[in-house]
Amino acid sequence: MLIIVESPTKAKKIAALLKTRTISTVGHFKDLPETVLGVDLASYEPTFVYLPKKEKLPGELRQAARGEQVFLAGDPDREGYAISTHIFEEVREVAASCLRLEIFEVTERGLRDSLAKAVPFETTNHGLYDAYLGRRIGDRLVGYLLSPLASRALGGSYSVGRVQSPAVRLVVDREREIRRFVATPYWVLAIELEKDGTRFTARHLRGKFEDQSEAAALAALVAKESHALAEKVELKEVRQFPKPPFTTVDLQAAAAARLKMTPEQTMRLAQGLFDHGLITYHRTDSVRMSDEFIEELRRFLTAALGAAYLPEKPHRYSSKNTQADAHEGIRPTHLHHGNEIGSLIGGEGLGPEHARLYELIFRRAVASQMAAARYDATALLFDVVGEKFRANGRVLTFDGFLKVYQEAEEEKERKGEEEPVQLLPPVAVGERVRKERELLDEKKTKPPGRFTFGTLVKELERLEIGRPSTYAAITRNISERGYVREEKGKVVPLPPGESLVDYLREKHPWVIDYELTRRMEGFLDLVVEKKETWQRFCKGVHGKMEYAAPVPRGAAGAPTQRQLAFAAKLAQQRGEAIPETVLKSGKELSAWIKQAVGEKPPSRRKAAGTGAAEGKGGEGAAGRKGTEGAAGGARRKAVRKAGAAGAARPGGGPARTTPAASTATEGGTGIGSCPACGSTVVESDKGFGCAARCGFMLWKDRLSRWKKEITAPLAADLLRGGPVSLKDLVSAKHDGKKFHARGILEQDPKYGWTIRLIFKDDPHSGNSAS
C-alpha cells in the first residue's frame, strides 16, 4: 500500500498515523514549458514537461508504486485532481491498482473514513482534469499571446492574465472613482434629551438636509421648544445569529481585517494547519459541518458553557454553491478549551502566527453552533413643534455566541462605521421629555473606500471571478508584478497597473470584462459536469484574440517605433522609400527589413556582419529598459520530455500529456523579438542574433566572468524587457563566493548589447557584462 500526496508535511503526518508508506510530489511536477507556448493551436493539446529539479521524480514514483496498491491523494480540488492524474499517467503500468483518495482532514478518523471511500481512479470524474486543462491552457493563451503585445505597446514587461487583469481593473477603477469624487456638504439635525440623569440623542427623520438654510431654519424653530413629546415607543427583542464556519474567501477576509494578513499569508498558514491535522481542508466554498462533528460540538459546549448556550436544534447553513456541500467548511479537527491552543500548536512545531489563525478558525466554527445573542431594542419617536425625531438604542441581555466570537472588526471592514449604541431610559407614550439642546452638524459625503486585500477577494467572489484556490495567487501576482501595492492596509494601484488597464480597455476589453470572466468560470463548471469540453473553452478564449498563432513581440499588429526607426534608416541607406503596404503591419515590416538587409551591397553586408561578430548593435538600435517592478524574474532553465508512450487518462483515450519539445532553438526557432528592429531572435552555437541580421547579437558567454552561461530561457527573459533574476553568479574578487543580482539588457556604445547588473542596495547602477 502506497499513498502519494502533494505536501511533505502531510506525508509525514499520514505515515505516522497509518503506519503506511507515504510520499509526496511537493505540488505539481508537470506543467507547460515557460519559454515556448506549449500548446497546439489547432487542437489545443498541451505539451507538459517535467519541472526543474523534479526530472527524477517520475522514475521514483514508478519505482515506489511497482506492484503496490497506490492511493492518489492530491488535494480534493481541480488542481489536486490534475496532480493525481499526472501521477496516474506515470504509475498505472507498474502499480497493482490505482485509487483516488480524497483527504479532508489529516486525522486517524478522517483518514480511515477517506480510505473507506476510495474508488478506482479510472472511475472518477475526469471532468475535473478537463476543467484544469481548460483553465491552464486558456490562461496560457491569454498570457502568452497578449502579454508581448501589451509589453510592446507600453514599453516594458507586462503580464496579462485572464483572472488577474480583472482584479487589477477593480483596484484601478476604485482608485479613479475616489479621485473623481467631489465631496458635497449636508447637514444633520438632532436633539439632545435628558431623563433621570440619562442623556441621549434623537435624529430628525429626514436624515440629511442638503440645504443649509432649511436645516438652520428648522433648528431655530426647534430651539423655541423646551420639551419633546414621546409619540411612539417600540420595545422588542432582537436576536443576532452566528455566522457559519469559514469558507476560503471568508477566512481570507477575516484574517485580513483582524490579523492584518494577506490572502497569501493566510493560505500558507492554513496549509500548515491542515497538513498537521489541525483543521479540515482549507480550500472550500462549503459552510457545512458533518453531523458527527456537530454532535460532538454540542456535547462540548454543554459541558463547557451550559445548555443555555446551545440552540434548541443545530444551525443548518446552506452554501452558495450547492456542489460545495460535498466538502465541509473550515473547522478544527479536535475540540478543546481555548487555553490549550498554544500547547497544541507548539506541539506540532508551528509558530505564533499559526496559533493566531487557528484560534480565529476555532472560535468561528464553535460559535457557528451556539445560541443567538439577544438584545432588548428600543425605538422612541418624538415630536417637537411638528418635526419628528427618532432615538434608537439596544441593550445586550444574553451574549450567546458572542461569548466566543466577536464580529465587530469584520463588520466594520464591510459596512463602515455605524452609529454608536446608546442606552435609552424608560419613556412612556405621551410623556414630555426635557430637551437640553439642538444639534446641527455639517458633514460631507465620503468617497468609496479603497479595497483591502480581504475585501478585494470578497469582491472577486461576489463577481464570481476566480475560485478559492486562486485568490491568494491573484493578490500575490498583481503585487509582485508591480500593478498594485498595500499602503496602510489598503490596496492602491501603481502606474504600470493603470497603464495596463487603459491599454486593455482600449485594445482587448474582453480580458477585463467582469461578466465575461464570470461566464468563463461557469463554463469550466460545465466542463467538470461533462456538459461542455475543455477544447471548446480554449477555442472560445483563443477566438477572442485576432490572431491564431504566437508571434514575436513587434511582429503582430502595428509596427513598433523601433521597427519604424530602423526601417527608416535602412531605407535612407538604400536610397529608397519604405513601401506603404508594409507600414501597417509589424509582421510585414519585419519581413521587408529582413529582405532589405539581405540585399545590402557587399560592403554593407560585411559591416553588418562585423558588427554582429563584435557584439555591436546595428544602426538604429536602441537600449531597452523594462519597468522596475514589472513582471520579470528568472524562468526555468531547462525542461525534459514528460509523459510515457501509451499512457492513458482516466476514462480511456489518449493521455493529455504530449511529448515535450526541446527548449533549444534548433533550426533557428525564435525565442523572442529583436530589441533593435522587432524581428525574430534565433539561437546559434555561440549566441542569440537577429534573424533579419540587423546587427543585434547577445553572446552566450556574456556573463562568463561570473561563470554563468546565457541559456535560451534566460535570453528569452532578457528579450522580454525588465530586470531578470540572475542566481548563483560567482565572484572572482571574493574567492568564488556566490551572489545574486538582477540583469537588464541594454545597448552599450562601446561593447554593443550587454547585460547591466542591478544590485539590491543600488538599483540605479551596476556592472556591465562587457
N, C-alpha and C positions, 0 to 999 in steps of 0.2 A: 504494500500500500504506500503510495506516494501522494503528497499534497503539494501543489505548486501555487504559490500566492505572489502578490506583487511586492509586498514590503518585507524586508529582512527582519524587522522588529516583530511583525505579525508572525512570520515563520517561526521565529524563536519561541514566541508565546504558545503557538499551536503545538509545536513539538513537545513543549514541557507539559501541556495539559493532556494531550492524547498519547504521548509516548510513541509518536509516529514520525517517520522521516518527512520533513517539510523543507522545501527550498523556495527561493524567491527569484523573480526576474528583475527586481528593482524597477518596476514600471514597464514601459514599452521597451522592447528590444528590436522592433522593426518600425520603420517609418519611411515616408517619402524622402528621397535624397534632397539635400539642401541646395546643391549647385546646379541642378537641372530640374526641369518641370516634373519629370517622373510620371506623367500621365499621357496616355494615348488619346489625342483629341478627337479621334474618330469613334472610338468605343468607350473612352473614359476609363479603361482598365489602368490600374495603378502599377507602378514598379516600386515595390517595397524593398528596402535594403537594410542590412544589419547596422545598428547604430555603432559609432566608435566605442571601442573598449568592450563591446558586447559580441564581437565576432565569434568568440569561443562558446558563448552561452548555448546556442542551439545544439552543439555537439554534447555539451554537458547535460542538457535536458534529455537528449536521446539516450545517453548512457545511463542516466538515473532512472529513466522510465522503462528500460528494457525488461519485458516480462512482468511488469507491475500493473496493478490496478491504479490508474492515475486519476486524481481528483483535480480538475482545473478550477481553481478558486480565485480567478481575477475578481475585482470588486463587482458588486451586484448592480452595475450600470452599463451603459453602452461602451465606455472606454474599457472597463474591466472585461466585458464580453469579447471585445476585439482582441485584447491581450490573450484571453483564453483561446480564441480561435487561432491566433498565431502559434500558440504553444501546441494546440491540437494538430496543426499542419506539420509540426516538427516531429511529434512523438507518436502519431497514430499508427505508423507502420511497425513500431517496435513495442508499443505498450500492449499488455494483455487486454485492457479496456480503458476507455476514457469517459469520465463522468463530469458533469457540471456541478460544482459545489458553490452555492451562494451563502456567504457568511455575513450575518447581520450583527452578531456580537461575538467577540472572542472570549467566550467563557466555556467551561466544560459543558454546561447545559445547552448553550447556544450552538456549540459545535456538534454535539450529538444530534440535536434537532435538525441541523442543516445536513449532516451526513445521512440521516434517515430519509431526507427529501431529495437527495442527489439523483440525477437521471442521466442516462447515456447522452453524451454530448451531441451525437448525431440527431437526437430527437428534440433538441432545444430550438428555440425560436431564433433562427439565424437572421431574422429581420432586424435584430439588434445590430448585427455586424453590418448588414446592408446600410442601416442608418448611419453607422460610424463611417462607412466608406463614403456615403453621400456628403456628410459633414466635412470629412477630411479632404476629399478631392475638391468639393465645392470651395472650401476655404483656400486651398492651394491655387485654384484657378483665379480666384479674385486677387489674392496676394501676388501671385507670380506675374499675372498679366497687367494688373493696374498699378502696382507699386512702381515699376520702372517709368510708367507714363507720368505719374504724379511727381516722381523724383526729377525727371527731366523738365517738367513744366515749372516746378517750384525751385529748382536749383539746389538740391540737397539730396539727402537719403530719406525717403518717406515710405511708410508701410501702410497699405490699405488692407483693411480686414472686413469680412462680411458682417461680423458682430462688433468688433472693436470700434469701427468707424462710426456707427450709430451712437455708441457710447460717448465718443469724443464730441459728436454733434450735440448731444444732450448738455454737456458741460459748456460748450461754446454758446449755444443758443440761450442757456440760462444766464450766462455772464452778459451777453448782449442785451438781454431783456432788462437786466439790472442797470446797465449803462444807459439805456434809453429811458429808464423810469424817471419820471418827474414827480416829486412829492407834492401832493396837494394838501392844504390845511383843512381841518374840520374841527368842530367843537363838540364837546360832550358836556351835557348839563346834568348835574346831580345835586342831591340834597343830603346833608348830614343830619341824622336824627339821634335822639338820646332818650333812653328809658331805663330806669332803675340802675343807672350808672353804666349802662352798656351803650356805646356809640356804634352806629352802623350807617351804611350809605345806601341810598336808593337812586337809581339812574332813571332819567327820562326815557319813556318808552320809544321815543323817536330814535334813540341811539346816537346817530351822528347828525349834526347840523352843518351843512355846507355853507350857509350864510351866517356870518358872524353877527351881523346886526340883528337878525331874527333871534339867534340864541341869546344875545345880550338883552334884548327886549323881554324875552321870557324870563330870564334870570332876574331882571329888575321887578317884573310882576310877581314872581315867586317870593322875592325878598320882602314884600309887604305883608306876607302871612307868617305868623309865628308858629303854627302847628300844621301837621299833616294828618288828614283823616284816613284811617285804615278802612278801605272799601272791601278788601277780599283777603282771606287768609287760607293758604293751602298747606296742609300737612300730609306728608306721605312718606312711606318707607321706600328707599331706593336701594337696589341691590347691584353690586358690581361683581361680575363673574370673572373667574380667572381665564387666562388665555391658554390655548393648547400648548403642548410641547413644541419645541423649536423645529422649524424646517431649516434647511440650509440658509436660505435668504434671511429669515427672521433672526437666526443666530448671528449672521454677519452684521446685520443692522444693530442688534442689541449690543454686540461686542464693540462695535464702533462707538455707540452712544455712551455706554457705561465704562468700558475698559480702554477706550481710545485705541483699539486695534484695527488694523486694515483687514479687509477680507482675506488677503493672502496670509497674514499672520494668524488669523482665526482658523483658517483651514489647515495650516501647518500644525498648529497646536491640537486641533481636533483630530487630525490624523494620528498624532502620537497617543492621544487618549483612546482612540479606537483600537489602534494596534496593541495597546497594553491591556485591552479588555475592560476598560472603564466605562465606555459609552457604546451605544449602538451606532450603526453606520451613519456617517455624518453628511452624506450627500443624498438628500431626500426631499421630496415635496410633501411627504405624508405628515399628518398630525395624529395619527392613530397610535395607540399603545396596546400591546397584547392584553388579552383578558387575564392571563396568568399574572402579568406584572401589576395590573390594576388591582387585582385581589390582594396581592402581596403588599401593595402600597396602602390599601385601605386598612389592612391589619397593622401596618407600621404606624400610620397616622393615629389610629385609635389608641395604640399603646403609648405613643409619644406625646400626643396633644389632647386626646379625649374624643369621644364620639361627636361632640358639638362641632368639631372642625371637619366632619365628613358630610357631604351631601347625602340626601336620602338614597339616591341612585347615582351610580358613576356618571360623570360627564362623558358624553359622546361627541366627538368632533369630526367634522367631515372635511376632507381635503378638497382644494380647488380642482385638482386633477384626480379624477376617480381612479385612474390606474395606479396612482401613487400609493394607495392603501394596501398594496401587496407588501409594502415595506412598513416600517414604523417611523414615528418621529424620533428626534434625537433625545435620548434619555439615558440615565445611568443604568448600568447593568446590575448594580447592587445597591441596597438601601442601608443607610447608616446615619448616625447623628452628625450634625454639621461640624462639630468639633473634631471629628475623625478625618476630615478631608486632608489636612496637612500630612498626617502619617500615612494615609492611603496613597497620596501622590508621591510622597517621598519614598515609600516602599517600592514603587515601580521605577525609581530612578529618574523621575520627572521633576521639573522645576516649578518655581512660584507662578510663572505665567500660565503653565498648565493648570495649576490649582485655581487660579482666578477664573479661568474659562470653565473649568469643571464645576465650580461652585455655581456659576451662572446657569449652566445646563441642569444641574441637580435641582436647584431651587425652582426653576421654571417647570420642570417635569413634575416635581412633588406638588407644587401649588396648583397644577392643572387639574388635580383630582380632589381639591379641598373645597370647603363650603364658600359661598359668596360672602363678600364683605357687605355689611348693612349700614345704612345711613338714615337718620331722620332728616329729611329735606323739607325746608320751609320756603314758601314764596309769599311775600307780602306786597299788596298793591295799595298805593297811597294816592290821594287826591289833594292837590294844592292849587287853589284858585282855578279849578277846571283842568289842570295839567296832571297827567298820570305818571307816577314814578313806581319802580319796582325794585324790591330788595330780595336777593336770594342768599340762602345760607344752608349749610348742612352740618350735621354732627355725626361722627362715626360712633355707632353703637355696638358693632361687633366686627373685629378685624378680619376674621375668616382667613382667606388665603394670603392677605396682606401681612400676616404674621411671618410668612416665609419668603414672599417675593413682592417687592415694591416695583411698580411700573412707571413711576413718575418720570424718570430720565428718558425712557423711550418715547413716552407720550410727548414730551417737550420737543424731541427730535422731529416728530411728525406734525404736530399741531401748533407748535409755537407756544408762547407763554399765555396762560389762561388767567382769568380774574382770580385774585386771592379769595380763598374761602373765608367767610366771616361768620361769626356767631351772632345769631339773632335772639332778642329777648321775646318772651311770650307777649303776643299782641292779639286783642280781640277785635272783631269787626265792629266798626262804629267808634272805636277808640281814637282820641286825638293824641298824637304823639308830638312832643316838642321838637321843633326844628331849630338846630343850632346855627346852621348857615347853609348857603347855597354855593355850589362849586361849578365854575365854568372853566373847563380846561381846554386849551388849544392843543391839538395833536396833528400829526402828519401821517399820511398813508406811507406804508413801508413797501419797498420792493420785495419781490420774491427772494427767499433765502437761497444761498448757494448750497449745492449738494455737499454732503459729507460722503465718504466712500460707502458708508452704510446706506444712506438714503439714495445714492446713485444705484446701488444694487437693487433696492426696493423698487425704484422707478423702472429699471430694466425688467424686473419681474412683472410689474404692472403692465408694461408694454409687450410682455411675452417675448422678449428678446434674450436669447441665450438660455442656458439651463444651469441648474445648481452646480454642476461640476465645472462650469466655465467662468462663473462670475469672478472668482479670485484671479484667474488668469487674465481676464479682461482688464480689471483695475490695475493689475501689475504691469501689463503690457503698455497701456496708454500712459502710465507714469514713466516707465523705463525708457520709452521711445521719445520722451520729451514733449508730449502733447498736453499733459496736464501736470499739476503738482499740488501738493497739500500745503495750505497756508493757514495756520491757526485752526487746524481741524477741518477746514473747508477746501473743496476741490476747485481750483481755478485753472482756466486754460492758459497755455503758453502760446507765443506767436506761431510756432510750427503747427500746433493743433488748429488754430484759427485759419491759417493758410490752407491746410489740408481740407478742412470742411468747406471753405469757399471754393476751392478747386473742384471738389466732388459735387458740390451743389450745382455748379455750372456745367461740368463735363459728364459726370456719372451720377446723377441724382438718385438713381435707384439703389445705390450702395448704402445710402444713409436714410432711406425711406423706412420709417418705423413699421408701417403696415406691411410692406413687402417683406421685411425681415421677419415679422411675426408669422406671415403666411409660410415662409420658408421653414420655420421651426415646426409649424403644423404639418407641413408636407413630410418632414422627416418622421414625425409621429406616425403618419400613414405608412411610411416605409417600414417602420417597426411592426405595424399591424399587417404587413404584406398586401396592403391595398394600393401601394404605389411602388415604384422601383427606384433604386439609387441612381440608375443611369438617367432616368427622366429628371431627377432632381439636378444632376450635374449638367444635363443638356439645357435645362431652364436657366441655370446660373450662367453657363457659358453663352447662351443666346442673348443675354443682356449686354454682352460686350460686342463691339462692332468688328471683331476680327476673330479668326479661327485658329490662330497658332501663336505661340510665344515668339516675340521678336525682340532683338536687342533694343535697348533704350536709344532713341534717336532715329530709329528706323520705322516707327509706327506713328501715324498722324502727321502733323505739320513738322517741317524741319526745325531743328534747334538753331539757336543763334550761333553756336559753334560751327554747325554744319554750313550755315549760310556764309559765315565769315571766311571759313576755309575755302569754300567753293568760289567765293568772290575773288580771293587772291589767286586761286588756281586758274580761274578764267582770265584774270588780268595777265598772268604769266603766259598763257596760251594765246592771248590776243583775240579772244572771242567772248561772246556773251553766253550766260547760262540759259539753256532752253527754258522757256516759260512753262513747258509741260511738266518739268520736274520740280518746280518751285513749291508746289502744294503738298508734296509727299516726301517725308523723311526717307522712306524706303527708296523711292525713285531717285532722289538727290544723292543718296548714298551710292546707288548703282552708277550714277553719272560720274561721281568722284572717282570711283574705282576704275572706271573705263578711262577717264581723263588722265589719271596718274599713270596708268599702263601705257598710254600713248605719248608720254613726255618724250622730248628729244633725248638721245643717249646721255648727253652731259647732265641733264636734269635728273634722269633716272639714277645716274651714278651718284649725284649729290644726295638724292633722297635716300639711296641705299646706304651711303656712308653715314648719313645722319642716324639712320636706324642702327647701324652696327655700333656706333659710338654712344648709343643711348640718348641721342639728342632729339628733341621734338622738332617736327617739321614746321614749316611756316604756317602761321595762323594758329598754332597750338596754344592752348591756354591752361593755366593751373585750374585745378578743380577742388574746391573745398566743400566738404559736407557740413551740414548744420550741426553744431555741437549739441549733443544730447539726443540727436535723431537716431532712428534705428540703424544700428551698425553691429558691431560685435563679431567675435570670431565664429566662423562656420565650422562645420565638421571637416576634418582633414581628409578623410578617406571613407569610402563605402565599399561593401563587398556584396557579392551576389547573395540574394536571400530567396528562400523557398526551395522546395525539393520537387523534382520531376514527379508528376503523378500524384502530388498532394491534392487533397480534396477538402472543400469546405463542408461544414455540417449541412446535411440535407442533400448532398451529392453535387455533382457538377465540378467544373474545373476550379482550382483554387484561385482566389482573388490576388494572391501574391504571384507576381510575374518575375522572371529573371531580371536582375538589376543590370542597368547599363553602367559601363565603366565611367568614372568621372573624368578620366583622362580625355583630353580633346583630340583624339586620334582623327587624322584626316582633316584637320582644320575645323573641327566643330567649334562654334562660337561660344565664348564664356562670358561675354559682356559687350558693352559698346565702347568705342574709342572715345576717350575724353577730348581728343583733338578735333575729330571730324564727324563722330557719331556713327561710323561704320562698325562692322563686327571686329572684335578682337579674337584672334585664334592662337593656339598654343603651338610652339615649335620646340625643338630639342633644348634650346637654351633660354627661351623666354616667351613672352606673350606680345604679339605685334598686331598692328592694324592690317586687316585683310585688304584694305584699299591702298596699302603702302604709303600712307600719308607721312610716315616718319615716326609714329609712336612705337615705342618698344619699352617693355618692362622686363628686365633681365631676372632670371630665376635666382642668380647669386647676388642680387642687390643687397641682401641682408647677411651676406656671408661673414662680414666682420663680427657679427653676433652669432655665428654658427646656426643660421636659420635659412632654409631654402623657401623660396616663394612657390607654393604649390598652386595648382589650378583653383581649388576652392578659395585660397587666400587671395589670389589675383582677382577672382570674381567679386569678392567682398570689396577689395580696394577700388575696383572699377565702379561699384555702386555709389561711391562717394561717402563722405563722412568718416569719422575715426573708426578704426578696426582694431580689435584686441590682438596684441602680439604677446604670446606667452612663452616662457622659458627661453628668453634671449640670454646669451652667455656673455658676461662682461670680461673683456680682455684686461681691464685695468684692476680688477678685483679678484684675481686668482680664479677665474672661471665661475664666479658667483652668478647664479641665475636671477633674472629680474623680469618684470612685466612692464609693458608700455602700450600705448596706442599709436597706430600709424595712420598717416593720411597721404594719399597720392597727390604729389604736386610736381609742377614743372620747374626745374632749376635752370637758370640761364646758362650755367656752365656745364652741368652734368646731365641735362635732359630730364626725363621723367624719373623721379626718385620718390623715396618714402621719408617723410618727416616724422620723427618720433615725438610723441607728446607724453609728458610725464605728469603724474597726478599733482605734484606740487607746483608745476609751472605749465599750465595748459596752453600758454600762448607762445611757447618756444620749445625747441628740441633739436636734436641732432638729425642731420640728413644722412640717409643711407647712400652715400655717394662714394 
